[in-house]
Amino acid sequence: MSAVLKPEPQSWSPTSWTRRQAVQQAQYPDQQALDAALRQLSELPPLVTSWEIMALRQQFADAVAGRKFVLQGGDCAESFADCTPDIITNRLKVLLQMSLVLVHGLKKRVVRVGRFAGQYAKPRSSDFETKDGVTLPSYRGDIINAPDFTEAARVPDPQRLLTAHARSAMTLNFVRGLIDGGFADLHHPEYWDLQWVEHAPLAKEYQSRVDAIGDSLRFMETLAEQSISELSRVDFFTSHEALHLPYEQASTRRVPRQPGWYNLSTHMPWIGKRTADLDGAHVEYCRGIQNPVGVKIGPGMDVPWVLGLLERLNPDNVPGKVALIHRMGAEVIGSELPPILDAVRDSGRPVLWMCDPMHGNIESVAGGVKTRRFDNIRSELEQAFDLHAAAGTYLGGVHLELTGENVTECMGGARDLTETDLARAYKTTVDPRLNYEQALELAMLIVHKQASAG
């Protein structure tokens, strides 16, 4: 069992972040309306429970020890309009299918963490954007404002905080209902089929893995003379970037008979590279909660910075408390990551290492359309496995932006999507996502990489 955290860090409270510099925050025109929305939010029922949070932290500790692998994936930014049964089901299907490939290929249990039920805020490189000579505040996610390029749509609206909570609750309730109702039963992976990829290039390999797992389950149950109930269903956890700090604060509670504070809006919040300042508000907030916390590590973040983050966020060295999610980019990961791996390894601090091969590989093509090349995503992931092997560390998970929809936002992959294909089904409001086939291809790549290394 992992160590028990102290009740709470010295001089920390859910509001102590307000004494630090808070970047990437919305500027609301009506402070009274914001305060009223936050008071109402703080009185609403929580979205997750403390025991679920602690269960995830223990599973992360297992991944730190190399016993499990973490699959974290979902939309770059959820939208309120996408809170529909079909879209939620398809997101779940993609993660289930990827995890099935990983379980079969890695011979390890997979921890499934969705980027959903709260991923409504997004950091932006500029507070404003200009189109055709008109300058407006940037779209910061549906929890803040709307993507429409109008003055009214871009005004931060406090009522969106309450809508975000409600849509998160709807999403999580539906996911839990699907799982508890048998949708995620490993005996029936045919429930997870996505019709539009019936004839996908990777369908045959995926189906062979499905059949192999089904045969294995039936064999074990024959020997045991009973159903293997523990394997008949899977757990799902939620995550989102802890970006909008007033929302996170309003969701931070004490719980009966448990020490410390919990962010009860999600199981796993994470800190982005833009908000990982050691003395900044986001690190200050996250250091005081019991949830496992992820931190994005990118180019320019040196060894003292990373070691400082571990000291701030996990001074008691609790396994499973901190995940370092590196997102370097295919061109620089070979030079940027090794010094950090070596330093963290030598420090003896327990860390869950994860690779985000998406965020360091964004580029713009004709017309300013943002995309990612699958070859770069694949290259960064392959290099990550090699670099961890060379350092003697364990890459225990991946962090991906993906969707179950038939989008064409990232170039390359099994169908070799080109720049011309982007216009066919480019739906994201922020960053380009992997579609089902590309996501499944990455899962198979991970398995093949591990098999060749073993």
N, C-alpha and C positions, 0 to 999 in steps of 0.2 A: 504494500500500500504506500501511496505517496505521503510525504510529510504534511502536517496540518499547518496551514498558514496562520500567522498571528491574526488576532481579531481585526486589526486594521493598522495601516502604517501610521507612524507618529505624525501628528499635526495634519492629518488628511481628513477631508470631508467631501461629500458629493459636490460641494460648491467651491472647494479650494482651487479648482482650475481657473476660477474667475479672477484670481490674483496674478495670473500668468498671461503672457501674450497668446491670444487665440487667433490663429490664421484660418482662412477659408470659411469664415462665418458670414451668414446673411445679415444684411442691414435692414431691419424692419422699420417701417415708417411710424408704426404705432406701438410703443413699448407697452402700454396698458393692455392692448389686445393680445400681445405676445405673452405677457404675464398671466392673463386670464386663461389662455389656451394651455400654458404649462401647468397651472394649478389643476385644471381639469384632467390633463394627461396624467399627472402624478396620482390621481385618485382612481384611475381606471384599473381593472384587473391586469395582472402581468401576463405577458405572452408565453414565458417559459418559467420553469421552476428551478429552485436551487439544487435539487437532487439531480436534475437533468444536467445542469452545469457541471456539477462535481463528477458525474458519470463521464462527461466528455473530457474533463481534465484527466481522469484516470486513463481513458483510452488514449489520450495524447501521450501520457507517461509511458504506456505500452509501446507507442510508436517511437518515442525517444529511445527506448531499449531495443528497437529493431523488430519487435514482435508484430507490429501492425503497420498499415500504410494508409495515409489520409488522402482522400479525394475531396477537394473543395472546388465547387463549380456552380456557375449560374450566370445570370445576366450581369452586364457591366453596371446597368442601372435599371431597376424595375420601374415600371410606369403603372399608374393607377388603372389605366385602360387595359393593361394586360392581366389584371386580376380576374381571369376567366378559367373555367374548368379545363378547357382544352389546352391552354397555354401552360397552366400549372402542371397538368398531367404529363405533357410532353417534356417539361423540364425534369420531372421526376423520372420519366422513362430513360432519358439520356444518362442520368447519373446511375440509375440501376444497371443499365446495360454496361456502362463503363466499369462499374464496380464488379460486375460478374466476370468480365474479362480479366480484371486485376486479381480477383480472388483465385480464379482458376490458374492463371499464369504465375502469380507470385507465391501461391500456396500460403497466403497470409490473410487474416481478416482485414477488411477494409472499413475504415471509419468514413462515413459519408456526411459531408457538411455542405449544405446548400448556400449559395449566395442568393438567398431569397427570404421573404417574410421580413423585410426591413431595409433592403438595399436601395433606398430611395434618394440618397444624397450622393453627389459626386463633386470632387474637387475640380477646380478649373485653373488653367494657367493664367487667366486674366479675369479681372472683375467685370470687364465689359467686352462686348463684341460689336463689330461694325459690319453692316451689309448695305451696299448701295448708298453709302454716305450717311447712313443712319446708325447711331451708336446707342445701344441699350445694355442694361445689366445682363451678365451671362446667365444662361440656364444652369441651375445648380442641382437639378433633380426635382422630382415631383413633390418631395417633402417641403421644398422652398417655393418654387414658382413653376410656370408652365413653359414648355419648349417653343410655343408659338412666338414668332418674332414681332411682338407688339408691345407697346409700353405697358398696357394693362396686364398682359400675361406675365411679364417679367418682374412685377412688383412682388416681393416676398409676402406671403399670406400665412399668418399663424394658424388658421384653420386647417391648413394642409398637414400640420403636425398631427392633428386628431384623425384626419383621413388616413395618414400613413399608418398610424397605430391600428385603425380599423381594418385596412386592407391587409396589413401584416397578420392580424388575427384571423381574417378570413382565409388567407393563404395557408397559414399553419394549421388551422382547423381542418381544411380540406386535405392537406398532406397527411395529417394524423389519421383522418378518417379512411383514406385510401389504404394506408399501411395496416391499420388495425382491422380493416375489412378484408385483408388477404391479397390486396393488389401487389404487394411486394413479396409474396410467397415465392421462395426459390423453387418450389415444385412447379410453378406455373409462370415461367418467364415469358410465355407467349402473350401474357397480359400487357407486356411492356412494348410490344411491337409498334413501330411507327410506320404507318401505311406508305408514306411517300418514299421510303427507302427499301421497299420490298425487293427491288432489283439492284440494290447498291453493290458496288464492286467488292465491298468487304462483308457482304451479307453471308456468304458461304462460310468464311472463317468464323464469324460470330456464331452462326448456327451450330457449327461443330463443337464450339465451347459450351454452348447451351446444352446440347445433347450429352456431352461428357459429364457436366455437373449433375444433370438429371439422373444419369445412370449411376453416378457415385452416391447420390442421396438415396436412391432406391436400394442400392447394395448395402449401405450402412443400416438402413431401416430394416432390411431383411435380417441382417445379423442381430440387430437389437430387438427385433420382434415388436417394435413400436415406432411411432412417428418421432422423428428428431425435431421436436418443437423449437429448440433453440435456433435451428437453422432454417426454420420455415418462414421467418420474417426477419426484417432488417430494421435497424434504427436509423433515424435521420436527425441531424442537428442543423441549426440555422446559424448564419453569420452575416454580418454587415460591417461596413467601415464605420467606425465610431467618429464620424466627422462633425455632425451637427450637435455640439456639446450641450446646448440647452435641452434638446430632446433626450440625450443620454442621461443627463442629470435627473430629469423628471422620471426616468424609468429605473432609477437606482434606489433600491430598497434594502432594509433589513428584513430578515425572515425569522420566524420563531425557532428557538433552540439551535440556531446556527450563528457562529461568530462572523463579524464582518459585514460587508456590503456586497450586493449582487446587482449587476445590470440585468434586469429581468425582461428586457426587450429582445434579447438574443442570447444564444449559448456562447458564441465566440465573436466578440468585437475585434476589429483590427485597426491598426494605425497605418496610414499611408505614408509614403516617402516624404510628401510635402508637409506633413504635420508631425514628423518624428523628432523635432527639436528637443534636445535633452531637457531644456528648461521651459519648454512650451506647455501650453494648456492641455493638449491631448495626452502627452505622456503623464502629466500630473494627474489627470482624471483616471487614466487606465491603471496607474500604479496602485490605486486603492481598492479595486474590485477583485472579487474572488474568481471571476470568470477566467478561463484561459484566454490569453491575448496574443494576437498576431501582430507582427511589425514587418512592413515592407522595407527591404534593404536594397538600395540602388546605387548606381555609380556616384562616386564622390563621397560616399559615407565611409569614413576610414575606421581603422581598428579601435581607436579610443572612443569614437562615437558609438559603435556597436557594443563594445564592452560596457560603456556607460548606460546604454539602454537596458542591458541585462541586469545591471546593478540596481537601476531605478525600478524596473518592473518586477524583478524577482530576487530581492536581496536574500531571501531564505533558501534559494536554490531548490525550489520545489519542482520536481520533474512534471512536465506537462503544462506548466504555467505559461510558458512563452514559446511561441513558434516564430522563427525568423524565416521570412518568405523572401528569398532573393529574386530580384527582377532586374537583371543587369543589361540584357540585350545580347544577341548572338555574337556581335563583333567584339564586345569587351569583357564578357564573363570570364574568359580565360586569364585575363590580367587582374580583374577587379575582385573576384571571389576568393582565390586561394589564400591571400594574406588573412582574410577574415576567418575562413575555415580553420586555418592553423592557430590563430589567436584564440578563438572560442574553444577549440579542442584543448589547447594548452591551459586555458583558464579552469578547466574542469567543470564549467557550468553546464547543467543539463538543458539542452535545446532541441526542440523539434525543428529540423530543417525541412523546408518546403521550397519548391521551385515554381515561380510564376514566370513562364516563358512568353507571356503575352505583352506585358506593359512596357518592356524595353524594346519592343519591335514594331512600334506604330510608325507608319509613314503616310505621306499624302501623295495622291496621284492627281491626274488631270481634274481640274475643277475644285481642288482642295478637298477631295473625298479622302477620309481617313481609312486606311486598311492595314492589314498585317499579312505578310507572306508566310504561308505554312512552312516553307523550307527554313525560314529563320526561327520560327517557333520550335520546329523539330530540332534544329541545330542547337538551340540554347538548352533544350531539355536533355539531349544526348551529351552535350558537354558537361552539364551539371552532374549527371551520373558519373562521368569519368573523373571529374574534379573531386567529387566526394570520395570516390574509391581511392584516388591517389592520396587524399588527406587522411584516410582512415576514419571518415565520418559517414553517417548513414543518412541518405536522402529519404526522408520518411513521408513525403507527400508532394502533391502538386496542387496548384491554385490556378484555375482556368476560368476564362469568360466564355460561356457557351450557351447555346439555346437548342431546344428541340424543334424549332421552326426551320423550314426549308429556306434559309437565308443565304445570300451570297455576299458576304461582307469581308471574308478573308480569302486571299488568292491562293491557289494551289490545292493540294490535297488529292484525294482519290480521283476526283473528277477533273482535276487540273483547272480550277477556275482561274480566269484571266481578268484583266482590268475591264474588259468589255462586259464580263458577267456581273460586275458589281451593281450595275444599274438595274439588273433584273429583279433582285429581291434584297435591296439594302434597306433595312427597317430600323436599325438602331438609332437612338437619339443622341448617343454619346460615342462609345467606342465600338469597333467592329468585333463580332463574336464568332467563334467556331460554330459551324452547323453540326448536325448530328454525325455525319460521316467523318468530318474532320476530327471531332472529339473522340469518336470510336477508334479512329486511326492512331491518335495519340496514346490511347489506352493500350492498344496492341503494340505500339512502339516501346512503351515502358516494359511490357512483358518480354518482348524480344531482346531488349537491352539487358535486362536482368538475367535472362537465360544465357546470353552470350558471355556475360560477366561471370556467371556461376560455373 
